[in-house]
Amino acid sequence: MGFMDIGRLTAVGLAICLAMGCSSGGGGNHFRAQSDKPSGDESGDNSGGVVVPASNATAGTASGQTYVTPTGATYTLVNVTGTSMSAGNDGTLTYGSNGSNGYARYGAWYSKAHTTTEYFYTGDNPTQANQVPSSGTATYAGRAVRANTTDGVSASSGSTPVSFNVDFAAKTINGVTEERAGFSSVSMKGNINGGGFSGSATSGTAKGTFAGHFYGADAAELAGMATFAADAKQNMAFGAVKQ
């Protein structure tokens, strides 16, 4: 499915399943830590690495299976297959979960005025530092979500496949999205610290960062965001499941 031209959506409660899709980039702010970590989250291991929260958002707040927009609207993020879109009075939310029984949630929200796009990831059962495997490798497969609305008139959103290779012994994580029309490929290289991970992201000539967290026993799932300070159109949120 190609990217979706939404225009000025005013319908409340619209839900459209986007199992496949692609998009031009979105706006949004840079990655920043939130103070609303789910209770019991231990992302760091005191090794001096970057401590990444189990829930985060470029604006608004994310926790468990809930995202609260910058305008104060609350979205409950139920399990979906692929990605789902909902239009409300304050704007439009596109999000995904890691399958019908997944812990993690990730997505993008854009304002009703089509001038702001924000990203988030969150989830239940964040993997504790002592639950992350200390040896072996794993591959993860999932989807990345991107939205674009900056002109005050139109908007587009969609998703594309994303994959990660994780070396638990070396504490490294590398990922890449599939390039599609309107959704440029993003490459990610980083390190694991406790239950979280972070590193650098590139998309063409754009340089950014990515960060996220594992969820479930033995790091069964992951979710996170990539942000680009100089080109916010490349920002995205992602989630994936261990294969």
Secondary structure, DSSP 8 states (H G I E B T S, - for coil): ---EE--S---SSEEEE-SS--------------S---TT-----SSSS----SSEESSSEEETTEEE-TTS-EEE----SSEEEEE-SSEEEEEEESSTT-SEEEEEEEETTS--EEEEEEESSB--GGGS-SS-EEEEEEEEEEEE--SSS--EEEEEEEEEEEETTTTEEEEEE--BTTB---EEEEEEETTEEEEEEEETTEEEEEEEEEESTTS-EEEEEEE-SS-GGG-EEEEEEE-
